[in-house]
Amino acid sequence: MIAIKNEMSKEGIKDYRLVINNGSEAGQTVFHLHIHVLANRTLGWPPG
């Protein structure tokens, strides 16, 4: 999380969302930590 924060700061991105999917029902076939960084667009709430 700190590495992502630092990278976003270097890129000048202040607002972003992190998404972590876990498990086969979330689409994983190889189980590992996998983080999506969503940025540079308006994101609604609730997500989805």
mmCIF entry with sequence, helices, sheets and N, C-alpha, C, O atoms, coordinates in Angstrom:
data_MODEL
# 
_entry.id   MODEL 
# 
_entity.id                         1 
_entity.type                       polymer 
_entity.pdbx_number_of_molecules   1 
# 
_entity_poly.entity_id                      1 
_entity_poly.type                           'polypeptide(L)' 
_entity_poly.nstd_linkage                   no 
_entity_poly.nstd_monomer                   no 
_entity_poly.pdbx_seq_one_letter_code       MIAIKNEMSKEGIKDYRLVINNGSEAGQTVFHLHIHVLANRTLGWPPG 
_entity_poly.pdbx_seq_one_letter_code_can   MIAIKNEMSKEGIKDYRLVINNGSEAGQTVFHLHIHVLANRTLGWPPG 
_entity_poly.pdbx_strand_id                 A 
# 
loop_
_entity_poly_seq.entity_id 
_entity_poly_seq.num 
_entity_poly_seq.mon_id 
_entity_poly_seq.hetero 
1 1  MET n 
1 2  ILE n 
1 3  ALA n 
1 4  ILE n 
1 5  LYS n 
1 6  ASN n 
1 7  GLU n 
1 8  MET n 
1 9  SER n 
1 10 LYS n 
1 11 GLU n 
1 12 GLY n 
1 13 ILE n 
1 14 LYS n 
1 15 ASP n 
1 16 TYR n 
1 17 ARG n 
1 18 LEU n 
1 19 VAL n 
1 20 ILE n 
1 21 ASN n 
1 22 ASN n 
1 23 GLY n 
1 24 SER n 
1 25 GLU n 
1 26 ALA n 
1 27 GLY n 
1 28 GLN n 
1 29 THR n 
1 30 VAL n 
1 31 PHE n 
1 32 HIS n 
1 33 LEU n 
1 34 HIS n 
1 35 ILE n 
1 36 HIS n 
1 37 VAL n 
1 38 LEU n 
1 39 ALA n 
1 40 ASN n 
1 41 ARG n 
1 42 THR n 
1 43 LEU n 
1 44 GLY n 
1 45 TRP n 
1 46 PRO n 
1 47 PRO n 
1 48 GLY n 
# 
_struct_asym.id          A 
_struct_asym.entity_id   1 
# 
loop_
_struct_conf.conf_type_id 
_struct_conf.id 
_struct_conf.pdbx_PDB_helix_id 
_struct_conf.beg_label_comp_id 
_struct_conf.beg_label_asym_id 
_struct_conf.beg_label_seq_id 
_struct_conf.pdbx_beg_PDB_ins_code 
_struct_conf.end_label_comp_id 
_struct_conf.end_label_asym_id 
_struct_conf.end_label_seq_id 
_struct_conf.pdbx_end_PDB_ins_code 
_struct_conf.beg_auth_comp_id 
_struct_conf.beg_auth_asym_id 
_struct_conf.beg_auth_seq_id 
_struct_conf.end_auth_comp_id 
_struct_conf.end_auth_asym_id 
_struct_conf.end_auth_seq_id 
_struct_conf.pdbx_PDB_helix_class 
_struct_conf.details 
_struct_conf.pdbx_PDB_helix_length 
HELX_P HELX_P1 AA1 ILE A 2  ? GLU A 11 ? ILE A 2  GLU A 11 1 ? 10 
HELX_P HELX_P2 AA2 SER A 24 ? ALA A 26 ? SER A 24 ALA A 26 5 ? 3  
# 
_struct_conf_type.id          HELX_P 
_struct_conf_type.criteria    ? 
_struct_conf_type.reference   ? 
# 
_struct_sheet.id               AA1 
_struct_sheet.type             ? 
_struct_sheet.number_strands   2 
_struct_sheet.details          ? 
# 
_struct_sheet_order.sheet_id     AA1 
_struct_sheet_order.range_id_1   1 
_struct_sheet_order.range_id_2   2 
_struct_sheet_order.offset       ? 
_struct_sheet_order.sense        anti-parallel 
# 
loop_
_struct_sheet_range.sheet_id 
_struct_sheet_range.id 
_struct_sheet_range.beg_label_comp_id 
_struct_sheet_range.beg_label_asym_id 
_struct_sheet_range.beg_label_seq_id 
_struct_sheet_range.pdbx_beg_PDB_ins_code 
_struct_sheet_range.end_label_comp_id 
_struct_sheet_range.end_label_asym_id 
_struct_sheet_range.end_label_seq_id 
_struct_sheet_range.pdbx_end_PDB_ins_code 
_struct_sheet_range.beg_auth_comp_id 
_struct_sheet_range.beg_auth_asym_id 
_struct_sheet_range.beg_auth_seq_id 
_struct_sheet_range.end_auth_comp_id 
_struct_sheet_range.end_auth_asym_id 
_struct_sheet_range.end_auth_seq_id 
AA1 1 TYR A 16 ? ILE A 20 ? TYR A 16 ILE A 20 
AA1 2 ILE A 35 ? ALA A 39 ? ILE A 35 ALA A 39 
# 
loop_
_atom_site.group_PDB 
_atom_site.id 
_atom_site.type_symbol 
_atom_site.label_atom_id 
_atom_site.label_alt_id 
_atom_site.label_comp_id 
_atom_site.label_asym_id 
_atom_site.label_entity_id 
_atom_site.label_seq_id 
_atom_site.pdbx_PDB_ins_code 
_atom_site.Cartn_x 
_atom_site.Cartn_y 
_atom_site.Cartn_z 
_atom_site.occupancy 
_atom_site.B_iso_or_equiv 
_atom_site.pdbx_formal_charge 
_atom_site.auth_seq_id 
_atom_site.auth_comp_id 
_atom_site.auth_asym_id 
_atom_site.auth_atom_id 
_atom_site.pdbx_PDB_model_num 
ATOM 1   N N  . MET A 1 1  ? 0.815   -1.167  0.000   1.00 0.00 ? 1  MET A N  1 
ATOM 2   C CA . MET A 1 1  ? 0.000   0.000   0.000   1.00 0.00 ? 1  MET A CA 1 
ATOM 3   C C  . MET A 1 1  ? 0.878   1.257   0.000   1.00 0.00 ? 1  MET A C  1 
ATOM 4   O O  . MET A 1 1  ? 0.552   2.246   -0.657  1.00 0.00 ? 1  MET A O  1 
ATOM 5   N N  . ILE A 1 2  ? 1.968   1.216   0.723   1.00 0.00 ? 2  ILE A N  1 
ATOM 6   C CA . ILE A 1 2  ? 2.863   2.369   0.738   1.00 0.00 ? 2  ILE A CA 1 
ATOM 7   C C  . ILE A 1 2  ? 3.523   2.557   -0.624  1.00 0.00 ? 2  ILE A C  1 
ATOM 8   O O  . ILE A 1 2  ? 3.689   3.685   -1.089  1.00 0.00 ? 2  ILE A O  1 
ATOM 9   N N  . ALA A 1 3  ? 3.899   1.442   -1.265  1.00 0.00 ? 3  ALA A N  1 
ATOM 10  C CA . ALA A 1 3  ? 4.517   1.539   -2.594  1.00 0.00 ? 3  ALA A CA 1 
ATOM 11  C C  . ALA A 1 3  ? 3.533   2.129   -3.600  1.00 0.00 ? 3  ALA A C  1 
ATOM 12  O O  . ALA A 1 3  ? 3.920   2.939   -4.443  1.00 0.00 ? 3  ALA A O  1 
ATOM 13  N N  . ILE A 1 4  ? 2.263   1.727   -3.518  1.00 0.00 ? 4  ILE A N  1 
ATOM 14  C CA . ILE A 1 4  ? 1.248   2.271   -4.421  1.00 0.00 ? 4  ILE A CA 1 
ATOM 15  C C  . ILE A 1 4  ? 1.071   3.766   -4.157  1.00 0.00 ? 4  ILE A C  1 
ATOM 16  O O  . ILE A 1 4  ? 1.024   4.565   -5.093  1.00 0.00 ? 4  ILE A O  1 
ATOM 17  N N  . LYS A 1 5  ? 0.974   4.137   -2.891  1.00 0.00 ? 5  LYS A N  1 
ATOM 18  C CA . LYS A 1 5  ? 0.824   5.553   -2.539  1.00 0.00 ? 5  LYS A CA 1 
ATOM 19  C C  . LYS A 1 5  ? 1.991   6.367   -3.089  1.00 0.00 ? 5  LYS A C  1 
ATOM 20  O O  . LYS A 1 5  ? 1.788   7.443   -3.652  1.00 0.00 ? 5  LYS A O  1 
ATOM 21  N N  . ASN A 1 6  ? 3.202   5.865   -2.929  1.00 0.00 ? 6  ASN A N  1 
ATOM 22  C CA . ASN A 1 6  ? 4.385   6.578   -3.424  1.00 0.00 ? 6  ASN A CA 1 
ATOM 23  C C  . ASN A 1 6  ? 4.367   6.703   -4.939  1.00 0.00 ? 6  ASN A C  1 
ATOM 24  O O  . ASN A 1 6  ? 4.703   7.757   -5.479  1.00 0.00 ? 6  ASN A O  1 
ATOM 25  N N  . GLU A 1 7  ? 3.979   5.638   -5.629  1.00 0.00 ? 7  GLU A N  1 
ATOM 26  C CA . GLU A 1 7  ? 3.925   5.673   -7.089  1.00 0.00 ? 7  GLU A CA 1 
ATOM 27  C C  . GLU A 1 7  ? 2.859   6.650   -7.571  1.00 0.00 ? 7  GLU A C  1 
ATOM 28  O O  . GLU A 1 7  ? 3.082   7.387   -8.532  1.00 0.00 ? 7  GLU A O  1 
ATOM 29  N N  . MET A 1 8  ? 1.720   6.662   -6.921  1.00 0.00 ? 8  MET A N  1 
ATOM 30  C CA . MET A 1 8  ? 0.666   7.600   -7.307  1.00 0.00 ? 8  MET A CA 1 
ATOM 31  C C  . MET A 1 8  ? 1.136   9.040   -7.096  1.00 0.00 ? 8  MET A C  1 
ATOM 32  O O  . MET A 1 8  ? 0.849   9.913   -7.914  1.00 0.00 ? 8  MET A O  1 
ATOM 33  N N  . SER A 1 9  ? 1.849   9.285   -6.014  1.00 0.00 ? 9  SER A N  1 
ATOM 34  C CA . SER A 1 9  ? 2.389   10.632  -5.762  1.00 0.00 ? 9  SER A CA 1 
ATOM 35  C C  . SER A 1 9  ? 3.367   11.027  -6.864  1.00 0.00 ? 9  SER A C  1 
ATOM 36  O O  . SER A 1 9  ? 3.331   12.160  -7.344  1.00 0.00 ? 9  SER A O  1 
ATOM 37  N N  . LYS A 1 10 ? 4.236   10.111  -7.266  1.00 0.00 ? 10 LYS A N  1 
ATOM 38  C CA . LYS A 1 10 ? 5.203   10.399  -8.340  1.00 0.00 ? 10 LYS A CA 1 
ATOM 39  C C  . LYS A 1 10 ? 4.488   10.730  -9.642  1.00 0.00 ? 10 LYS A C  1 
ATOM 40  O O  . LYS A 1 10 ? 4.959   11.562  -10.417 1.00 0.00 ? 10 LYS A O  1 
ATOM 41  N N  . GLU A 1 11 ? 3.350   10.083  -9.886  1.00 0.00 ? 11 GLU A N  1 
ATOM 42  C CA . GLU A 1 11 ? 2.584   10.316  -11.112 1.00 0.00 ? 11 GLU A CA 1 
ATOM 43  C C  . GLU A 1 11 ? 1.668   11.525  -11.001 1.00 0.00 ? 11 GLU A C  1 
ATOM 44  O O  . GLU A 1 11 ? 1.029   11.910  -11.981 1.00 0.00 ? 11 GLU A O  1 
ATOM 45  N N  . GLY A 1 12 ? 1.598   12.128  -9.818  1.00 0.00 ? 12 GLY A N  1 
ATOM 46  C CA . GLY A 1 12 ? 0.746   13.295  -9.619  1.00 0.00 ? 12 GLY A CA 1 
ATOM 47  C C  . GLY A 1 12 ? -0.729  12.949  -9.478  1.00 0.00 ? 12 GLY A C  1 
ATOM 48  O O  . GLY A 1 12 ? -1.591  13.806  -9.674  1.00 0.00 ? 12 GLY A O  1 
ATOM 49  N N  . ILE A 1 13 ? -1.020  11.707  -9.142  1.00 0.00 ? 13 ILE A N  1 
ATOM 50  C CA . ILE A 1 13 ? -2.401  11.254  -8.991  1.00 0.00 ? 13 ILE A CA 1 
ATOM 51  C C  . ILE A 1 13 ? -2.767  11.306  -7.518  1.00 0.00 ? 13 ILE A C  1 
ATOM 52  O O  . ILE A 1 13 ? -2.146  10.636  -6.693  1.00 0.00 ? 13 ILE A O  1 
ATOM 53  N N  . LYS A 1 14 ? -3.781  12.107  -7.190  1.00 0.00 ? 14 LYS A N  1 
ATOM 54  C CA . LYS A 1 14 ? -4.178  12.284  -5.793  1.00 0.00 ? 14 LYS A CA 1 
ATOM 55  C C  . LYS A 1 14 ? -5.349  11.389  -5.409  1.00 0.00 ? 14 LYS A C  1 
ATOM 56  O O  . LYS A 1 14 ? -5.431  10.932  -4.270  1.00 0.00 ? 14 LYS A O  1 
ATOM 57  N N  . ASP A 1 15 ? -6.256  11.136  -6.350  1.00 0.00 ? 15 ASP A N  1 
ATOM 58  C CA . ASP A 1 15 ? -7.465  10.368  -6.058  1.00 0.00 ? 15 ASP A CA 1 
ATOM 59  C C  . ASP A 1 15 ? -7.441  9.062   -6.832  1.00 0.00 ? 15 ASP A C  1 
ATOM 60  O O  . ASP A 1 15 ? -7.290  9.062   -8.054  1.00 0.00 ? 15 ASP A O  1 
ATOM 61  N N  . TYR A 1 16 ? -7.588  7.957   -6.130  1.00 0.00 ? 16 TYR A N  1 
ATOM 62  C CA . TYR A 1 16 ? -7.596  6.647   -6.774  1.00 0.00 ? 16 TYR A CA 1 
ATOM 63  C C  . TYR A 1 16 ? -8.285  5.645   -5.860  1.00 0.00 ? 16 TYR A C  1 
ATOM 64  O O  . TYR A 1 16 ? -8.478  5.894   -4.670  1.00 0.00 ? 16 TYR A O  1 
ATOM 65  N N  . ARG A 1 17 ? -8.646  4.518   -6.436  1.00 0.00 ? 17 ARG A N  1 
ATOM 66  C CA . ARG A 1 17 ? -9.295  3.441   -5.684  1.00 0.00 ? 17 ARG A CA 1 
ATOM 67  C C  . ARG A 1 17 ? -8.474  2.178   -5.893  1.00 0.00 ? 17 ARG A C  1 
ATOM 68  O O  . ARG A 1 17 ? -8.024  1.892   -7.003  1.00 0.00 ? 17 ARG A O  1 
ATOM 69  N N  . LEU A 1 18 ? -8.287  1.428   -4.817  1.00 0.00 ? 18 LEU A N  1 
ATOM 70  C CA . LEU A 1 18 ? -7.611  0.142   -4.893  1.00 0.00 ? 18 LEU A CA 1 
ATOM 71  C C  . LEU A 1 18 ? -8.649  -0.960  -4.759  1.00 0.00 ? 18 LEU A C  1 
ATOM 72  O O  . LEU A 1 18 ? -9.533  -0.889  -3.905  1.00 0.00 ? 18 LEU A O  1 
ATOM 73  N N  . VAL A 1 19 ? -8.542  -1.978  -5.605  1.00 0.00 ? 19 VAL A N  1 
ATOM 74  C CA . VAL A 1 19 ? -9.461  -3.105  -5.572  1.00 0.00 ? 19 VAL A CA 1 
ATOM 75  C C  . VAL A 1 19 ? -8.638  -4.381  -5.451  1.00 0.00 ? 19 VAL A C  1 
ATOM 76  O O  . VAL A 1 19 ? -7.705  -4.600  -6.224  1.00 0.00 ? 19 VAL A O  1 
ATOM 77  N N  . ILE A 1 20 ? -8.984  -5.218  -4.483  1.00 0.00 ? 20 ILE A N  1 
ATOM 78  C CA . ILE A 1 20 ? -8.327  -6.506  -4.299  1.00 0.00 ? 20 ILE A CA 1 
ATOM 79  C C  . ILE A 1 20 ? -9.391  -7.590  -4.446  1.00 0.00 ? 20 ILE A C  1 
ATOM 80  O O  . ILE A 1 20 ? -10.365 -7.613  -3.694  1.00 0.00 ? 20 ILE A O  1 
ATOM 81  N N  . ASN A 1 21 ? -9.207  -8.481  -5.408  1.00 0.00 ? 21 ASN A N  1 
ATOM 82  C CA . ASN A 1 21 ? -10.115 -9.606  -5.596  1.00 0.00 ? 21 ASN A CA 1 
ATOM 83  C C  . ASN A 1 21 ? -9.494  -10.834 -4.941  1.00 0.00 ? 21 ASN A C  1 
ATOM 84  O O  . ASN A 1 21 ? -8.284  -11.046 -5.017  1.00 0.00 ? 21 ASN A O  1 
ATOM 85  N N  . ASN A 1 22 ? -10.335 -11.641 -4.298  1.00 0.00 ? 22 ASN A N  1 
ATOM 86  C CA . ASN A 1 22 ? -9.837  -12.837 -3.629  1.00 0.00 ? 22 ASN A CA 1 
ATOM 87  C C  . ASN A 1 22 ? -10.814 -13.983 -3.816  1.00 0.00 ? 22 ASN A C  1 
ATOM 88  O O  . ASN A 1 22 ? -12.007 -13.837 -3.548  1.00 0.00 ? 22 ASN A O  1 
ATOM 89  N N  . GLY A 1 23 ? -10.318 -15.117 -4.274  1.00 0.00 ? 23 GLY A N  1 
ATOM 90  C CA . GLY A 1 23 ? -11.128 -16.323 -4.360  1.00 0.00 ? 23 GLY A CA 1 
ATOM 91  C C  . GLY A 1 23 ? -11.677 -16.610 -5.743  1.00 0.00 ? 23 GLY A C  1 
ATOM 92  O O  . GLY A 1 23 ? -11.724 -15.731 -6.603  1.00 0.00 ? 23 GLY A O  1 
ATOM 93  N N  . SER A 1 24 ? -12.090 -17.841 -5.945  1.00 0.00 ? 24 SER A N  1 
ATOM 94  C CA . SER A 1 24 ? -12.567 -18.274 -7.257  1.00 0.00 ? 24 SER A CA 1 
ATOM 95  C C  . SER A 1 24 ? -13.847 -17.547 -7.675  1.00 0.00 ? 24 SER A C  1 
ATOM 96  O O  . SER A 1 24 ? -14.040 -17.285 -8.862  1.00 0.00 ? 24 SER A O  1 
ATOM 97  N N  . GLU A 1 25 ? -14.712 -17.222 -6.736  1.00 0.00 ? 25 GLU A N  1 
ATOM 98  C CA . GLU A 1 25 ? -15.942 -16.496 -7.076  1.00 0.00 ? 25 GLU A CA 1 
ATOM 99  C C  . GLU A 1 25 ? -15.654 -15.067 -7.520  1.00 0.00 ? 25 GLU A C  1 
ATOM 100 O O  . GLU A 1 25 ? -16.499 -14.430 -8.150  1.00 0.00 ? 25 GLU A O  1 
ATOM 101 N N  . ALA A 1 26 ? -14.471 -14.561 -7.198  1.00 0.00 ? 26 ALA A N  1 
ATOM 102 C CA . ALA A 1 26 ? -14.056 -13.225 -7.641  1.00 0.00 ? 26 ALA A CA 1 
ATOM 103 C C  . ALA A 1 26 ? -13.251 -13.284 -8.934  1.00 0.00 ? 26 ALA A C  1 
ATOM 104 O O  . ALA A 1 26 ? -12.762 -12.263 -9.418  1.00 0.00 ? 26 ALA A O  1 
ATOM 105 N N  . GLY A 1 27 ? -13.115 -14.491 -9.493  1.00 0.00 ? 27 GLY A N  1 
ATOM 106 C CA . GLY A 1 27 ? -12.450 -14.628 -10.781 1.00 0.00 ? 27 GLY A CA 1 
ATOM 107 C C  . GLY A 1 27 ? -11.010 -15.110 -10.736 1.00 0.00 ? 27 GLY A C  1 
ATOM 108 O O  . GLY A 1 27 ? -10.358 -15.200 -11.776 1.00 0.00 ? 27 GLY A O  1 
ATOM 109 N N  . GLN A 1 28 ? -10.507 -15.418 -9.559  1.00 0.00 ? 28 GLN A N  1 
ATOM 110 C CA . GLN A 1 28 ? -9.122  -15.891 -9.482  1.00 0.00 ? 28 GLN A CA 1 
ATOM 111 C C  . GLN A 1 28 ? -9.035  -17.369 -9.849  1.00 0.00 ? 28 GLN A C  1 
ATOM 112 O O  . GLN A 1 28 ? -9.867  -18.172 -9.427  1.00 0.00 ? 28 GLN A O  1 
ATOM 113 N N  . THR A 1 29 ? -8.028  -17.716 -10.634 1.00 0.00 ? 29 THR A N  1 
ATOM 114 C CA . THR A 1 29 ? -7.716  -19.114 -10.904 1.00 0.00 ? 29 THR A CA 1 
ATOM 115 C C  . THR A 1 29 ? -6.362  -19.478 -10.304 1.00 0.00 ? 29 THR A C  1 
ATOM 116 O O  . THR A 1 29 ? -6.111  -20.641 -9.989  1.00 0.00 ? 29 THR A O  1 
ATOM 117 N N  . VAL A 1 30 ? -5.492  -18.484 -10.146 1.00 0.00 ? 30 VAL A N  1 
ATOM 118 C CA . VAL A 1 30 ? -4.222  -18.644 -9.446  1.00 0.00 ? 30 VAL A CA 1 
ATOM 119 C C  . VAL A 1 30 ? -4.303  -17.725 -8.237  1.00 0.00 ? 30 VAL A C  1 
ATOM 120 O O  . VAL A 1 30 ? -4.413  -16.508 -8.390  1.00 0.00 ? 30 VAL A O  1 
ATOM 121 N N  . PHE A 1 31 ? -4.251  -18.290 -7.048  1.00 0.00 ? 31 PHE A N  1 
ATOM 122 C CA . PHE A 1 31 ? -4.483  -17.507 -5.835  1.00 0.00 ? 31 PHE A CA 1 
ATOM 123 C C  . PHE A 1 31 ? -3.217  -16.767 -5.417  1.00 0.00 ? 31 PHE A C  1 
ATOM 124 O O  . PHE A 1 31 ? -2.201  -17.378 -5.086  1.00 0.00 ? 31 PHE A O  1 
ATOM 125 N N  . HIS A 1 32 ? -3.299  -15.450 -5.439  1.00 0.00 ? 32 HIS A N  1 
ATOM 126 C CA . HIS A 1 32 ? -2.176  -14.569 -5.118  1.00 0.00 ? 32 HIS A CA 1 
ATOM 127 C C  . HIS A 1 32 ? -2.740  -13.182 -4.807  1.00 0.00 ? 32 HIS A C  1 
ATOM 128 O O  . HIS A 1 32 ? -3.901  -12.898 -5.103  1.00 0.00 ? 32 HIS A O  1 
ATOM 129 N N  . LEU A 1 33 ? -1.925  -12.336 -4.219  1.00 0.00 ? 33 LEU A N  1 
ATOM 130 C CA . LEU A 1 33 ? -2.335  -10.958 -3.973  1.00 0.00 ? 33 LEU A CA 1 
ATOM 131 C C  . LEU A 1 33 ? -2.239  -10.185 -5.277  1.00 0.00 ? 33 LEU A C  1 
ATOM 132 O O  . LEU A 1 33 ? -1.213  -10.223 -5.957  1.00 0.00 ? 33 LEU A O  1 
ATOM 133 N N  . HIS A 1 34 ? -3.289  -9.499  -5.615  1.00 0.00 ? 34 HIS A N  1 
ATOM 134 C CA . HIS A 1 34 ? -3.424  -8.858  -6.912  1.00 0.00 ? 34 HIS A CA 1 
ATOM 135 C C  . HIS A 1 34 ? -4.238  -7.581  -6.677  1.00 0.00 ? 34 HIS A C  1 
ATOM 136 O O  . HIS A 1 34 ? -5.398  -7.652  -6.272  1.00 0.00 ? 34 HIS A O  1 
ATOM 137 N N  . ILE A 1 35 ? -3.647  -6.437  -6.926  1.00 0.00 ? 35 ILE A N  1 
ATOM 138 C CA . ILE A 1 35 ? -4.297  -5.159  -6.637  1.00 0.00 ? 35 ILE A CA 1 
ATOM 139 C C  . ILE A 1 35 ? -4.498  -4.378  -7.931  1.00 0.00 ? 35 ILE A C  1 
ATOM 140 O O  . ILE A 1 35 ? -3.562  -4.197  -8.709  1.00 0.00 ? 35 ILE A O  1 
ATOM 141 N N  . HIS A 1 36 ? -5.720  -3.921  -8.154  1.00 0.00 ? 36 HIS A N  1 
ATOM 142 C CA . HIS A 1 36 ? -6.022  -3.043  -9.279  1.00 0.00 ? 36 HIS A CA 1 
ATOM 143 C C  . HIS A 1 36 ? -5.999  -1.609  -8.759  1.00 0.00 ? 36 HIS A C  1 
ATOM 144 O O  . HIS A 1 36 ? -6.529  -1.324  -7.686  1.00 0.00 ? 36 HIS A O  1 
ATOM 145 N N  . VAL A 1 37 ? -5.386  -0.715  -9.520  1.00 0.00 ? 37 VAL A N  1 
ATOM 146 C CA . VAL A 1 37 ? -5.405  0.711   -9.195  1.00 0.00 ? 37 VAL A CA 1 
ATOM 147 C C  . VAL A 1 37 ? -6.296  1.382   -10.230 1.00 0.00 ? 37 VAL A C  1 
ATOM 148 O O  . VAL A 1 37 ? -5.997  1.365   -11.424 1.00 0.00 ? 37 VAL A O  1 
ATOM 149 N N  . LEU A 1 38 ? -7.392  1.973   -9.765  1.00 0.00 ? 38 LEU A N  1 
ATOM 150 C CA . LEU A 1 38 ? -8.318  2.679   -10.647 1.00 0.00 ? 38 LEU A CA 1 
ATOM 151 C C  . LEU A 1 38 ? -8.141  4.171   -10.416 1.00 0.00 ? 38 LEU A C  1 
ATOM 152 O O  . LEU A 1 38 ? -8.249  4.651   -9.287  1.00 0.00 ? 38 LEU A O  1 
ATOM 153 N N  . ALA A 1 39 ? -7.867  4.900   -11.490 1.00 0.00 ? 39 ALA A N  1 
ATOM 154 C CA . ALA A 1 39 ? -7.606  6.336   -11.345 1.00 0.00 ? 39 ALA A CA 1 
ATOM 155 C C  . ALA A 1 39 ? -7.925  7.058   -12.644 1.00 0.00 ? 39 ALA A C  1 
ATOM 156 O O  . ALA A 1 39 ? -8.225  6.442   -13.667 1.00 0.00 ? 39 ALA A O  1 
ATOM 157 N N  . ASN A 1 40 ? -7.853  8.369   -12.575 1.00 0.00 ? 40 ASN A N  1 
ATOM 158 C CA . ASN A 1 40 ? -8.019  9.252   -13.733 1.00 0.00 ? 40 ASN A CA 1 
ATOM 159 C C  . ASN A 1 40 ? -9.421  9.217   -14.332 1.00 0.00 ? 40 ASN A C  1 
ATOM 160 O O  . ASN A 1 40 ? -9.602  9.470   -15.524 1.00 0.00 ? 40 ASN A O  1 
ATOM 161 N N  . ARG A 1 41 ? -10.418 8.900   -13.495 1.00 0.00 ? 41 ARG A N  1 
ATOM 162 C CA . ARG A 1 41 ? -11.810 9.011   -13.911 1.00 0.00 ? 41 ARG A CA 1 
ATOM 163 C C  . ARG A 1 41 ? -12.660 9.114   -12.662 1.00 0.00 ? 41 ARG A C  1 
ATOM 164 O O  . ARG A 1 41 ? -12.217 8.756   -11.571 1.00 0.00 ? 41 ARG A O  1 
ATOM 165 N N  . THR A 1 42 ? -13.884 9.604   -12.819 1.00 0.00 ? 42 THR A N  1 
ATOM 166 C CA . THR A 1 42 ? -14.796 9.705   -11.698 1.00 0.00 ? 42 THR A CA 1 
ATOM 167 C C  . THR A 1 42 ? -15.313 8.319   -11.359 1.00 0.00 ? 42 THR A C  1 
ATOM 168 O O  . THR A 1 42 ? -15.781 7.596   -12.238 1.00 0.00 ? 42 THR A O  1 
ATOM 169 N N  . LEU A 1 43 ? -15.232 7.946   -10.091 1.00 0.00 ? 43 LEU A N  1 
ATOM 170 C CA . LEU A 1 43 ? -15.693 6.647   -9.632  1.00 0.00 ? 43 LEU A CA 1 
ATOM 171 C C  . LEU A 1 43 ? -16.910 6.843   -8.743  1.00 0.00 ? 43 LEU A C  1 
ATOM 172 O O  . LEU A 1 43 ? -16.884 7.657   -7.820  1.00 0.00 ? 43 LEU A O  1 
ATOM 173 N N  . GLY A 1 44 ? -17.971 6.101   -9.016  1.00 0.00 ? 44 GLY A N  1 
ATOM 174 C CA . GLY A 1 44 ? -19.181 6.222   -8.234  1.00 0.00 ? 44 GLY A CA 1 
ATOM 175 C C  . GLY A 1 44 ? -19.154 5.350   -6.980  1.00 0.00 ? 44 GLY A C  1 
ATOM 176 O O  . GLY A 1 44 ? -18.259 4.525   -6.791  1.00 0.00 ? 44 GLY A O  1 
ATOM 177 N N  . TRP A 1 45 ? -20.152 5.555   -6.138  1.00 0.00 ? 45 TRP A N  1 
ATOM 178 C CA . TRP A 1 45 ? -20.306 4.739   -4.933  1.00 0.00 ? 45 TRP A CA 1 
ATOM 179 C C  . TRP A 1 45 ? -21.779 4.417   -4.776  1.00 0.00 ? 45 TRP A C  1 
ATOM 180 O O  . TRP A 1 45 ? -22.595 5.329   -4.906  1.00 0.00 ? 45 TRP A O  1 
ATOM 181 N N  . PRO A 1 46 ? -22.164 3.217   -4.512  1.00 0.00 ? 46 PRO A N  1 
ATOM 182 C CA . PRO A 1 46 ? -21.291 2.065   -4.303  1.00 0.00 ? 46 PRO A CA 1 
ATOM 183 C C  . PRO A 1 46 ? -20.679 1.579   -5.614  1.00 0.00 ? 46 PRO A C  1 
ATOM 184 O O  . PRO A 1 46 ? -21.243 1.792   -6.687  1.00 0.00 ? 46 PRO A O  1 
ATOM 185 N N  . PRO A 1 47 ? -19.513 0.918   -5.520  1.00 0.00 ? 47 PRO A N  1 
ATOM 186 C CA . PRO A 1 47 ? -18.856 0.425   -6.733  1.00 0.00 ? 47 PRO A CA 1 
ATOM 187 C C  . PRO A 1 47 ? -19.668 -0.696  -7.373  1.00 0.00 ? 47 PRO A C  1 
ATOM 188 O O  . PRO A 1 47 ? -20.503 -1.324  -6.722  1.00 0.00 ? 47 PRO A O  1 
ATOM 189 N N  . GLY A 1 48 ? -19.414 -0.933  -8.640  1.00 0.00 ? 48 GLY A N  1 
ATOM 190 C CA . GLY A 1 48 ? -20.068 -2.047  -9.325  1.00 0.00 ? 48 GLY A CA 1 
ATOM 191 C C  . GLY A 1 48 ? -21.022 -1.562  -10.288 1.00 0.00 ? 48 GLY A C  1 
ATOM 192 O O  . GLY A 1 48 ? -21.674 -2.357  -10.965 1.00 0.00 ? 48 GLY A O  1 
# 
